[in-house]
Amino acid sequence: MNLEPVPLDRSGRSAARLRRDPRLPVAMTCSLRIGNGPWRPASMVDLSRSGFRIAWLPSGSVGRPMWVRIPGLEAVPATIRWRDLRGVGCQFERPLDSAVIDHLARRCWRG
């Protein structure tokens, strides 16, 4: 039996198969708050019902809880799930409603 470690497939195609919801490309500025820190602006580059990706976040480790304020919505809790050269992936504590995603995608579509 082969018990050698297998590298994680981090390709976009592999990640897309594992996602719960499709990602929509957006271009918007949101606000993030990690722990009790200050609110900071961030560039959101994609969005789905279950989460989002921001272009860059200088602090915050994987697994850390945070709050995100998306223009037009109240602040919602999320968790940092991954970070790499493409940005920082976060998961909402509770998925957003489909109508909210549709509205934001129309308003902030990047395509």
Backbone atoms as SQL, in Angstrom:
CREATE TABLE atoms (id INTEGER PRIMARY KEY, chain TEXT, resi INTEGER, resn TEXT, atom TEXT, x REAL, y REAL, z REAL);
INSERT INTO atoms VALUES
  (1, 'A', 1, 'MET', 'N', 0.839, -1.173, 0.000),
  (2, 'A', 1, 'MET', 'CA', 0.000, 0.000, 0.000),
  (3, 'A', 1, 'MET', 'C', 0.890, 1.243, 0.000),
  (4, 'A', 2, 'ASN', 'N', 0.607, 2.179, -0.885),
  (5, 'A', 2, 'ASN', 'CA', 1.398, 3.397, -1.042),
  (6, 'A', 2, 'ASN', 'C', 0.872, 4.475, -0.092),
  (7, 'A', 3, 'LEU', 'N', 1.705, 4.901, 0.866),
  (8, 'A', 3, 'LEU', 'CA', 1.290, 5.914, 1.832),
  (9, 'A', 3, 'LEU', 'C', 2.079, 7.213, 1.676),
  (10, 'A', 4, 'GLU', 'N', 2.633, 7.435, 0.498),
  (11, 'A', 4, 'GLU', 'CA', 3.376, 8.671, 0.265),
  (12, 'A', 4, 'GLU', 'C', 2.408, 9.841, 0.185),
  (13, 'A', 5, 'PRO', 'N', 2.819, 11.008, 0.688),
  (14, 'A', 5, 'PRO', 'CA', 1.929, 12.174, 0.607),
  (15, 'A', 5, 'PRO', 'C', 1.690, 12.595, -0.839),
  (16, 'A', 6, 'VAL', 'N', 0.485, 13.018, -1.097),
  (17, 'A', 6, 'VAL', 'CA', 0.102, 13.475, -2.423),
  (18, 'A', 6, 'VAL', 'C', -0.060, 14.989, -2.358),
  (19, 'A', 7, 'PRO', 'N', 0.593, 15.738, -3.261),
  (20, 'A', 7, 'PRO', 'CA', 0.452, 17.200, -3.207),
  (21, 'A', 7, 'PRO', 'C', -0.982, 17.625, -3.509),
  (22, 'A', 8, 'LEU', 'N', -1.408, 18.659, -2.831),
  (23, 'A', 8, 'LEU', 'CA', -2.736, 19.215, -3.035),
  (24, 'A', 8, 'LEU', 'C', -2.800, 19.878, -4.400),
  (25, 'A', 9, 'ASP', 'N', -3.828, 19.555, -5.154),
  (26, 'A', 9, 'ASP', 'CA', -4.034, 20.164, -6.469),
  (27, 'A', 9, 'ASP', 'C', -4.655, 21.537, -6.267),
  (28, 'A', 10, 'ARG', 'N', -3.876, 22.603, -6.473),
  (29, 'A', 10, 'ARG', 'CA', -4.352, 23.973, -6.249),
  (30, 'A', 10, 'ARG', 'C', -4.760, 24.658, -7.551),
  (31, 'A', 11, 'SER', 'N', -4.927, 23.888, -8.611),
  (32, 'A', 11, 'SER', 'CA', -5.302, 24.498, -9.884),
  (33, 'A', 11, 'SER', 'C', -6.714, 25.076, -9.798),
  (34, 'A', 12, 'GLY', 'N', -6.979, 26.065, -10.635),
  (35, 'A', 12, 'GLY', 'CA', -8.301, 26.682, -10.660),
  (36, 'A', 12, 'GLY', 'C', -9.390, 25.687, -10.988),
  (37, 'A', 13, 'ARG', 'N', -9.118, 24.754, -11.866),
  (38, 'A', 13, 'ARG', 'CA', -10.107, 23.751, -12.261),
  (39, 'A', 13, 'ARG', 'C', -10.463, 22.844, -11.083),
  (40, 'A', 14, 'SER', 'N', -9.449, 22.432, -10.326),
  (41, 'A', 14, 'SER', 'CA', -9.687, 21.578, -9.160),
  (42, 'A', 14, 'SER', 'C', -10.481, 22.328, -8.099),
  (43, 'A', 15, 'ALA', 'N', -10.099, 23.564, -7.831),
  (44, 'A', 15, 'ALA', 'CA', -10.794, 24.364, -6.815),
  (45, 'A', 15, 'ALA', 'C', -12.248, 24.595, -7.207),
  (46, 'A', 16, 'ALA', 'N', -12.512, 24.823, -8.493),
  (47, 'A', 16, 'ALA', 'CA', -13.882, 25.067, -8.945),
  (48, 'A', 16, 'ALA', 'C', -14.767, 23.851, -8.692),
  (49, 'A', 17, 'ARG', 'N', -14.230, 22.652, -8.829),
  (50, 'A', 17, 'ARG', 'CA', -15.017, 21.436, -8.583),
  (51, 'A', 17, 'ARG', 'C', -15.391, 21.299, -7.114),
  (52, 'A', 18, 'LEU', 'N', -14.570, 21.838, -6.216),
  (53, 'A', 18, 'LEU', 'CA', -14.803, 21.698, -4.787),
  (54, 'A', 18, 'LEU', 'C', -15.721, 22.779, -4.210),
  (55, 'A', 19, 'ARG', 'N', -15.984, 23.831, -4.945),
  (56, 'A', 19, 'ARG', 'CA', -16.791, 24.935, -4.428),
  (57, 'A', 19, 'ARG', 'C', -18.253, 24.553, -4.298),
  (58, 'A', 20, 'ARG', 'N', -18.892, 25.095, -3.264),
  (59, 'A', 20, 'ARG', 'CA', -20.322, 24.866, -3.054),
  (60, 'A', 20, 'ARG', 'C', -21.159, 25.669, -4.039),
  (61, 'A', 21, 'ASP', 'N', -20.708, 26.879, -4.332),
  (62, 'A', 21, 'ASP', 'CA', -21.464, 27.803, -5.175),
  (63, 'A', 21, 'ASP', 'C', -20.535, 28.408, -6.216),
  (64, 'A', 22, 'PRO', 'N', -21.072, 28.763, -7.398),
  (65, 'A', 22, 'PRO', 'CA', -20.218, 29.387, -8.421),
  (66, 'A', 22, 'PRO', 'C', -19.747, 30.776, -7.994),
  (67, 'A', 23, 'ARG', 'N', -18.514, 31.100, -8.349),
  (68, 'A', 23, 'ARG', 'CA', -17.961, 32.423, -8.065),
  (69, 'A', 23, 'ARG', 'C', -18.321, 33.379, -9.190),
  (70, 'A', 24, 'LEU', 'N', -18.624, 34.608, -8.812),
  (71, 'A', 24, 'LEU', 'CA', -18.914, 35.651, -9.795),
  (72, 'A', 24, 'LEU', 'C', -17.827, 36.710, -9.693),
  (73, 'A', 25, 'PRO', 'N', -17.246, 37.104, -10.819),
  (74, 'A', 25, 'PRO', 'CA', -16.225, 38.162, -10.759),
  (75, 'A', 25, 'PRO', 'C', -16.872, 39.501, -10.435),
  (76, 'A', 26, 'VAL', 'N', -16.329, 40.195, -9.447),
  (77, 'A', 26, 'VAL', 'CA', -16.823, 41.518, -9.054),
  (78, 'A', 26, 'VAL', 'C', -15.629, 42.446, -8.871),
  (79, 'A', 27, 'ALA', 'N', -15.913, 43.715, -8.832),
  (80, 'A', 27, 'ALA', 'CA', -14.901, 44.726, -8.535),
  (81, 'A', 27, 'ALA', 'C', -15.549, 45.728, -7.601),
  (82, 'A', 28, 'MET', 'N', -15.287, 45.564, -6.299),
  (83, 'A', 28, 'MET', 'CA', -15.877, 46.475, -5.327),
  (84, 'A', 28, 'MET', 'C', -14.943, 46.618, -4.134),
  (85, 'A', 29, 'THR', 'N', -15.103, 47.727, -3.451),
  (86, 'A', 29, 'THR', 'CA', -14.362, 47.943, -2.222),
  (87, 'A', 29, 'THR', 'C', -15.281, 47.606, -1.060),
  (88, 'A', 30, 'CYS', 'N', -14.809, 46.730, -0.193),
  (89, 'A', 30, 'CYS', 'CA', -15.553, 46.372, 1.013),
  (90, 'A', 30, 'CYS', 'C', -14.700, 46.781, 2.212),
  (91, 'A', 31, 'SER', 'N', -15.215, 46.572, 3.407),
  (92, 'A', 31, 'SER', 'CA', -14.464, 46.848, 4.628),
  (93, 'A', 31, 'SER', 'C', -14.339, 45.562, 5.425),
  (94, 'A', 32, 'LEU', 'N', -13.152, 45.327, 5.987),
  (95, 'A', 32, 'LEU', 'CA', -12.890, 44.124, 6.773),
  (96, 'A', 32, 'LEU', 'C', -12.444, 44.502, 8.179),
  (97, 'A', 33, 'ARG', 'N', -12.828, 43.667, 9.116),
  (98, 'A', 33, 'ARG', 'CA', -12.376, 43.844, 10.485),
  (99, 'A', 33, 'ARG', 'C', -11.982, 42.473, 11.035),
  (100, 'A', 34, 'ILE', 'N', -10.724, 42.338, 11.406),
  (101, 'A', 34, 'ILE', 'CA', -10.236, 41.084, 11.966),
  (102, 'A', 34, 'ILE', 'C', -10.122, 41.250, 13.469),
  (103, 'A', 35, 'GLY', 'N', -10.813, 40.392, 14.202),
  (104, 'A', 35, 'GLY', 'CA', -10.804, 40.492, 15.664),
  (105, 'A', 35, 'GLY', 'C', -11.349, 41.839, 16.114),
  (106, 'A', 36, 'ASN', 'N', -10.629, 42.474, 17.024),
  (107, 'A', 36, 'ASN', 'CA', -11.028, 43.794, 17.515),
  (108, 'A', 36, 'ASN', 'C', -10.287, 44.920, 16.803),
  (109, 'A', 37, 'GLY', 'N', -9.632, 44.596, 15.705),
  (110, 'A', 37, 'GLY', 'CA', -8.870, 45.592, 14.959),
  (111, 'A', 37, 'GLY', 'C', -9.768, 46.610, 14.272),
  (112, 'A', 38, 'PRO', 'N', -9.144, 47.587, 13.649),
  (113, 'A', 38, 'PRO', 'CA', -9.914, 48.624, 12.951),
  (114, 'A', 38, 'PRO', 'C', -10.510, 48.093, 11.643),
  (115, 'A', 39, 'TRP', 'N', -11.533, 48.759, 11.169),
  (116, 'A', 39, 'TRP', 'CA', -12.083, 48.457, 9.839),
  (117, 'A', 39, 'TRP', 'C', -11.082, 48.938, 8.803),
  (118, 'A', 40, 'ARG', 'N', -10.825, 48.101, 7.801),
  (119, 'A', 40, 'ARG', 'CA', -9.876, 48.443, 6.736),
  (120, 'A', 40, 'ARG', 'C', -10.514, 48.179, 5.376),
  (121, 'A', 41, 'PRO', 'N', -10.225, 49.036, 4.391),
  (122, 'A', 41, 'PRO', 'CA', -10.763, 48.782, 3.047),
  (123, 'A', 41, 'PRO', 'C', -10.044, 47.607, 2.392),
  (124, 'A', 42, 'ALA', 'N', -10.780, 46.897, 1.544),
  (125, 'A', 42, 'ALA', 'CA', -10.209, 45.775, 0.796),
  (126, 'A', 42, 'ALA', 'C', -10.902, 45.691, -0.560),
  (127, 'A', 43, 'SER', 'N', -10.198, 45.169, -1.550),
  (128, 'A', 43, 'SER', 'CA', -10.753, 44.997, -2.896),
  (129, 'A', 43, 'SER', 'C', -11.290, 43.583, -3.053),
  (130, 'A', 44, 'MET', 'N', -12.608, 43.474, -3.186),
  (131, 'A', 44, 'MET', 'CA', -13.232, 42.165, -3.405),
  (132, 'A', 44, 'MET', 'C', -13.191, 41.869, -4.896),
  (133, 'A', 45, 'VAL', 'N', -12.708, 40.685, -5.267),
  (134, 'A', 45, 'VAL', 'CA', -12.556, 40.345, -6.680),
  (135, 'A', 45, 'VAL', 'C', -13.485, 39.233, -7.142),
  (136, 'A', 46, 'ASP', 'N', -14.002, 38.431, -6.230),
  (137, 'A', 46, 'ASP', 'CA', -15.084, 37.520, -6.601),
  (138, 'A', 46, 'ASP', 'C', -15.952, 37.223, -5.390),
  (139, 'A', 47, 'LEU', 'N', -17.152, 36.716, -5.688),
  (140, 'A', 47, 'LEU', 'CA', -18.182, 36.583, -4.674),
  (141, 'A', 47, 'LEU', 'C', -19.064, 35.394, -5.014),
  (142, 'A', 48, 'SER', 'N', -19.481, 34.659, -3.999),
  (143, 'A', 48, 'SER', 'CA', -20.458, 33.591, -4.166),
  (144, 'A', 48, 'SER', 'C', -21.376, 33.629, -2.944),
  (145, 'A', 49, 'ARG', 'N', -22.395, 32.778, -2.935),
  (146, 'A', 49, 'ARG', 'CA', -23.286, 32.719, -1.781),
  (147, 'A', 49, 'ARG', 'C', -22.517, 32.352, -0.523),
  (148, 'A', 50, 'SER', 'N', -21.506, 31.501, -0.660),
  (149, 'A', 50, 'SER', 'CA', -20.821, 30.978, 0.520),
  (150, 'A', 50, 'SER', 'C', -19.552, 31.727, 0.900),
  (151, 'A', 51, 'GLY', 'N', -19.044, 32.597, 0.021),
  (152, 'A', 51, 'GLY', 'CA', -17.814, 33.292, 0.373),
  (153, 'A', 51, 'GLY', 'C', -17.354, 34.298, -0.657),
  (154, 'A', 52, 'PHE', 'N', -16.111, 34.728, -0.506),
  (155, 'A', 52, 'PHE', 'CA', -15.563, 35.766, -1.379),
  (156, 'A', 52, 'PHE', 'C', -14.043, 35.682, -1.375),
  (157, 'A', 53, 'ARG', 'N', -13.457, 36.367, -2.343),
  (158, 'A', 53, 'ARG', 'CA', -11.998, 36.477, -2.399),
  (159, 'A', 53, 'ARG', 'C', -11.646, 37.945, -2.460),
  (160, 'A', 54, 'ILE', 'N', -10.673, 38.329, -1.652),
  (161, 'A', 54, 'ILE', 'CA', -10.158, 39.691, -1.704),
  (162, 'A', 54, 'ILE', 'C', -8.751, 39.637, -2.289),
  (163, 'A', 55, 'ALA', 'N', -8.348, 40.744, -2.892),
  (164, 'A', 55, 'ALA', 'CA', -7.075, 40.760, -3.613),
  (165, 'A', 55, 'ALA', 'C', -5.874, 40.649, -2.691),
  (166, 'A', 56, 'TRP', 'N', -5.975, 41.224, -1.489),
  (167, 'A', 56, 'TRP', 'CA', -4.799, 41.272, -0.617),
  (168, 'A', 56, 'TRP', 'C', -5.240, 41.574, 0.802),
  (169, 'A', 57, 'LEU', 'N', -4.565, 40.980, 1.751),
  (170, 'A', 57, 'LEU', 'CA', -4.829, 41.241, 3.167),
  (171, 'A', 57, 'LEU', 'C', -3.504, 41.064, 3.901),
  (172, 'A', 58, 'PRO', 'N', -2.938, 42.142, 4.432),
  (173, 'A', 58, 'PRO', 'CA', -1.610, 42.047, 5.030),
  (174, 'A', 58, 'PRO', 'C', -1.562, 41.230, 6.319),
  (175, 'A', 59, 'SER', 'N', -2.671, 41.133, 7.020),
  (176, 'A', 59, 'SER', 'CA', -2.673, 40.374, 8.271),
  (177, 'A', 59, 'SER', 'C', -3.852, 39.417, 8.259),
  (178, 'A', 60, 'GLY', 'N', -3.837, 38.515, 9.189),
  (179, 'A', 60, 'GLY', 'CA', -4.930, 37.551, 9.282),
  (180, 'A', 60, 'GLY', 'C', -4.495, 36.188, 8.797),
  (181, 'A', 61, 'SER', 'N', -4.554, 35.234, 9.675),
  (182, 'A', 61, 'SER', 'CA', -4.134, 33.883, 9.335),
  (183, 'A', 61, 'SER', 'C', -5.350, 33.018, 9.013),
  (184, 'A', 62, 'VAL', 'N', -5.096, 31.919, 8.327),
  (185, 'A', 62, 'VAL', 'CA', -6.150, 30.982, 7.966),
  (186, 'A', 62, 'VAL', 'C', -6.830, 30.495, 9.244),
  (187, 'A', 63, 'GLY', 'N', -8.165, 30.492, 9.222),
  (188, 'A', 63, 'GLY', 'CA', -8.959, 30.076, 10.367),
  (189, 'A', 63, 'GLY', 'C', -9.409, 31.226, 11.250),
  (190, 'A', 64, 'ARG', 'N', -8.886, 32.408, 10.997),
  (191, 'A', 64, 'ARG', 'CA', -9.206, 33.574, 11.826),
  (192, 'A', 64, 'ARG', 'C', -10.579, 34.123, 11.474),
  (193, 'A', 65, 'PRO', 'N', -11.422, 34.393, 12.470),
  (194, 'A', 65, 'PRO', 'CA', -12.725, 35.007, 12.193),
  (195, 'A', 65, 'PRO', 'C', -12.574, 36.486, 11.859),
  (196, 'A', 66, 'MET', 'N', -13.535, 37.004, 11.116),
  (197, 'A', 66, 'MET', 'CA', -13.520, 38.399, 10.709),
  (198, 'A', 66, 'MET', 'C', -14.940, 38.863, 10.428),
  (199, 'A', 67, 'TRP', 'N', -15.067, 40.149, 10.170),
  (200, 'A', 67, 'TRP', 'CA', -16.329, 40.748, 9.734),
  (201, 'A', 67, 'TRP', 'C', -16.081, 41.417, 8.392),
  (202, 'A', 68, 'VAL', 'N', -17.079, 41.383, 7.515),
  (203, 'A', 68, 'VAL', 'CA', -16.982, 42.074, 6.232),
  (204, 'A', 68, 'VAL', 'C', -18.234, 42.929, 6.050),
  (205, 'A', 69, 'ARG', 'N', -18.013, 44.161, 5.609),
  (206, 'A', 69, 'ARG', 'CA', -19.110, 45.067, 5.252),
  (207, 'A', 69, 'ARG', 'C', -19.063, 45.258, 3.747),
  (208, 'A', 70, 'ILE', 'N', -20.095, 44.791, 3.096),
  (209, 'A', 70, 'ILE', 'CA', -20.250, 44.958, 1.652),
  (210, 'A', 70, 'ILE', 'C', -21.203, 46.129, 1.463),
  (211, 'A', 71, 'PRO', 'N', -20.868, 47.082, 0.570),
  (212, 'A', 71, 'PRO', 'CA', -21.739, 48.248, 0.392),
  (213, 'A', 71, 'PRO', 'C', -23.198, 47.848, 0.181),
  (214, 'A', 72, 'GLY', 'N', -24.069, 48.439, 0.985),
  (215, 'A', 72, 'GLY', 'CA', -25.499, 48.164, 0.883),
  (216, 'A', 72, 'GLY', 'C', -25.982, 47.052, 1.807),
  (217, 'A', 73, 'LEU', 'N', -25.054, 46.374, 2.497),
  (218, 'A', 73, 'LEU', 'CA', -25.428, 45.294, 3.411),
  (219, 'A', 73, 'LEU', 'C', -24.893, 45.591, 4.800),
  (220, 'A', 74, 'GLU', 'N', -25.479, 44.968, 5.799),
  (221, 'A', 74, 'GLU', 'CA', -24.919, 45.077, 7.147),
  (222, 'A', 74, 'GLU', 'C', -23.682, 44.190, 7.234),
  (223, 'A', 75, 'ALA', 'N', -22.875, 44.400, 8.236),
  (224, 'A', 75, 'ALA', 'CA', -21.669, 43.596, 8.419),
  (225, 'A', 75, 'ALA', 'C', -22.049, 42.135, 8.672),
  (226, 'A', 76, 'VAL', 'N', -21.310, 41.226, 8.039),
  (227, 'A', 76, 'VAL', 'CA', -21.572, 39.791, 8.210),
  (228, 'A', 76, 'VAL', 'C', -20.283, 39.080, 8.642),
  (229, 'A', 77, 'PRO', 'N', -20.417, 38.060, 9.498),
  (230, 'A', 77, 'PRO', 'CA', -19.233, 37.330, 9.940),
  (231, 'A', 77, 'PRO', 'C', -18.732, 36.362, 8.869),
  (232, 'A', 78, 'ALA', 'N', -17.415, 36.187, 8.835),
  (233, 'A', 78, 'ALA', 'CA', -16.780, 35.278, 7.884),
  (234, 'A', 78, 'ALA', 'C', -15.504, 34.730, 8.532),
  (235, 'A', 79, 'THR', 'N', -14.889, 33.764, 7.855),
  (236, 'A', 79, 'THR', 'CA', -13.642, 33.159, 8.326),
  (237, 'A', 79, 'THR', 'C', -12.664, 33.082, 7.167),
  (238, 'A', 80, 'ILE', 'N', -11.407, 33.386, 7.429),
  (239, 'A', 80, 'ILE', 'CA', -10.368, 33.248, 6.406),
  (240, 'A', 80, 'ILE', 'C', -10.112, 31.757, 6.211),
  (241, 'A', 81, 'ARG', 'N', -10.244, 31.276, 4.971),
  (242, 'A', 81, 'ARG', 'CA', -10.090, 29.850, 4.681),
  (243, 'A', 81, 'ARG', 'C', -8.782, 29.513, 3.973),
  (244, 'A', 82, 'TRP', 'N', -8.256, 30.424, 3.177),
  (245, 'A', 82, 'TRP', 'CA', -6.986, 30.183, 2.490),
  (246, 'A', 82, 'TRP', 'C', -6.375, 31.509, 2.082),
  (247, 'A', 83, 'ARG', 'N', -5.087, 31.490, 1.807),
  (248, 'A', 83, 'ARG', 'CA', -4.395, 32.663, 1.258),
  (249, 'A', 83, 'ARG', 'C', -3.251, 32.161, 0.403),
  (250, 'A', 84, 'ASP', 'N', -3.069, 32.819, -0.735),
  (251, 'A', 84, 'ASP', 'CA', -1.959, 32.501, -1.628),
  (252, 'A', 84, 'ASP', 'C', -1.695, 33.728, -2.501),
  (253, 'A', 85, 'LEU', 'N', -0.948, 33.561, -3.570),
  (254, 'A', 85, 'LEU', 'CA', -0.589, 34.695, -4.417),
  (255, 'A', 85, 'LEU', 'C', -1.787, 35.286, -5.165),
  (256, 'A', 86, 'ARG', 'N', -2.880, 34.554, -5.252),
  (257, 'A', 86, 'ARG', 'CA', -4.079, 35.053, -5.938),
  (258, 'A', 86, 'ARG', 'C', -4.974, 35.863, -5.019),
  (259, 'A', 87, 'GLY', 'N', -4.704, 35.858, -3.716),
  (260, 'A', 87, 'GLY', 'CA', -5.524, 36.619, -2.790),
  (261, 'A', 87, 'GLY', 'C', -5.828, 35.841, -1.533),
  (262, 'A', 88, 'VAL', 'N', -6.943, 36.208, -0.905),
  (263, 'A', 88, 'VAL', 'CA', -7.364, 35.607, 0.356),
  (264, 'A', 88, 'VAL', 'C', -8.812, 35.160, 0.200),
  (265, 'A', 89, 'GLY', 'N', -9.064, 33.879, 0.447),
  (266, 'A', 89, 'GLY', 'CA', -10.410, 33.327, 0.341),
  (267, 'A', 89, 'GLY', 'C', -11.082, 33.263, 1.689),
  (268, 'A', 90, 'CYS', 'N', -12.318, 33.730, 1.754),
  (269, 'A', 90, 'CYS', 'CA', -13.066, 33.779, 3.009),
  (270, 'A', 90, 'CYS', 'C', -14.434, 33.127, 2.829),
  (271, 'A', 91, 'GLN', 'N', -14.933, 32.531, 3.895),
  (272, 'A', 91, 'GLN', 'CA', -16.233, 31.876, 3.878),
  (273, 'A', 91, 'GLN', 'C', -17.173, 32.608, 4.823),
  (274, 'A', 92, 'PHE', 'N', -18.379, 32.926, 4.330),
  (275, 'A', 92, 'PHE', 'CA', -19.389, 33.538, 5.183),
  (276, 'A', 92, 'PHE', 'C', -19.829, 32.533, 6.248),
  (277, 'A', 93, 'GLU', 'N', -20.166, 33.034, 7.430),
  (278, 'A', 93, 'GLU', 'CA', -20.682, 32.154, 8.476),
  (279, 'A', 93, 'GLU', 'C', -21.971, 31.486, 8.025),
  (280, 'A', 94, 'ARG', 'N', -22.834, 32.267, 7.368),
  (281, 'A', 94, 'ARG', 'CA', -24.061, 31.745, 6.760),
  (282, 'A', 94, 'ARG', 'C', -24.107, 32.226, 5.315),
  (283, 'A', 95, 'PRO', 'N', -24.474, 31.357, 4.381),
  (284, 'A', 95, 'PRO', 'CA', -24.525, 31.790, 2.978),
  (285, 'A', 95, 'PRO', 'C', -25.470, 32.974, 2.781),
  (286, 'A', 96, 'LEU', 'N', -25.088, 33.840, 1.853),
  (287, 'A', 96, 'LEU', 'CA', -25.954, 34.970, 1.506),
  (288, 'A', 96, 'LEU', 'C', -27.101, 34.476, 0.642),
  (289, 'A', 97, 'ASP', 'N', -28.194, 35.195, 0.662),
  (290, 'A', 97, 'ASP', 'CA', -29.351, 34.859, -0.159),
  (291, 'A', 97, 'ASP', 'C', -29.010, 35.038, -1.637),
  (292, 'A', 98, 'SER', 'N', -29.562, 34.200, -2.478),
  (293, 'A', 98, 'SER', 'CA', -29.307, 34.273, -3.930),
  (294, 'A', 98, 'SER', 'C', -29.680, 35.625, -4.520),
  (295, 'A', 99, 'ALA', 'N', -30.771, 36.231, -4.045),
  (296, 'A', 99, 'ALA', 'CA', -31.197, 37.531, -4.558),
  (297, 'A', 99, 'ALA', 'C', -30.154, 38.605, -4.245),
  (298, 'A', 100, 'VAL', 'N', -29.520, 38.518, -3.077),
  (299, 'A', 100, 'VAL', 'CA', -28.471, 39.472, -2.707),
  (300, 'A', 100, 'VAL', 'C', -27.277, 39.320, -3.643),
  (301, 'A', 101, 'ILE', 'N', -26.884, 38.097, -3.912),
  (302, 'A', 101, 'ILE', 'CA', -25.757, 37.841, -4.820),
  (303, 'A', 101, 'ILE', 'C', -26.074, 38.362, -6.216),
  (304, 'A', 102, 'ASP', 'N', -27.274, 38.089, -6.711),
  (305, 'A', 102, 'ASP', 'CA', -27.668, 38.574, -8.041),
  (306, 'A', 102, 'ASP', 'C', -27.592, 40.095, -8.108),
  (307, 'A', 103, 'HIS', 'N', -28.105, 40.771, -7.084),
  (308, 'A', 103, 'HIS', 'CA', -28.083, 42.233, -7.039),
  (309, 'A', 103, 'HIS', 'C', -26.646, 42.760, -7.047),
  (310, 'A', 104, 'LEU', 'N', -25.792, 42.209, -6.186),
  (311, 'A', 104, 'LEU', 'CA', -24.403, 42.656, -6.109),
  (312, 'A', 104, 'LEU', 'C', -23.645, 42.360, -7.411),
  (313, 'A', 105, 'ALA', 'N', -23.918, 41.225, -8.005),
  (314, 'A', 105, 'ALA', 'CA', -23.234, 40.865, -9.257),
  (315, 'A', 105, 'ALA', 'C', -23.600, 41.838, -10.379),
  (316, 'A', 106, 'ARG', 'N', -24.872, 42.217, -10.460),
  (317, 'A', 106, 'ARG', 'CA', -25.297, 43.188, -11.487),
  (318, 'A', 106, 'ARG', 'C', -24.642, 44.549, -11.253),
  (319, 'A', 107, 'ARG', 'N', -24.575, 44.951, -9.983),
  (320, 'A', 107, 'ARG', 'CA', -24.043, 46.261, -9.631),
  (321, 'A', 107, 'ARG', 'C', -22.517, 46.342, -9.766),
  (322, 'A', 108, 'CYS', 'N', -21.841, 45.237, -9.490),
  (323, 'A', 108, 'CYS', 'CA', -20.364, 45.265, -9.397),
  (324, 'A', 108, 'CYS', 'C', -19.706, 44.286, -10.352),
  (325, 'A', 109, 'TRP', 'N', -20.361, 43.918, -11.425),
  (326, 'A', 109, 'TRP', 'CA', -19.837, 42.927, -12.371),
  (327, 'A', 109, 'TRP', 'C', -18.491, 43.346, -12.920),
  (328, 'A', 110, 'ARG', 'N', -17.558, 42.416, -12.929),
  (329, 'A', 110, 'ARG', 'CA', -16.232, 42.623, -13.526),
  (330, 'A', 110, 'ARG', 'C', -16.087, 41.558, -14.595),
  (331, 'A', 111, 'GLY', 'N', -16.256, 41.905, -15.809),
  (332, 'A', 111, 'GLY', 'CA', -16.170, 40.873, -16.841),
  (333, 'A', 111, 'GLY', 'C', -15.857, 41.420, -18.193);
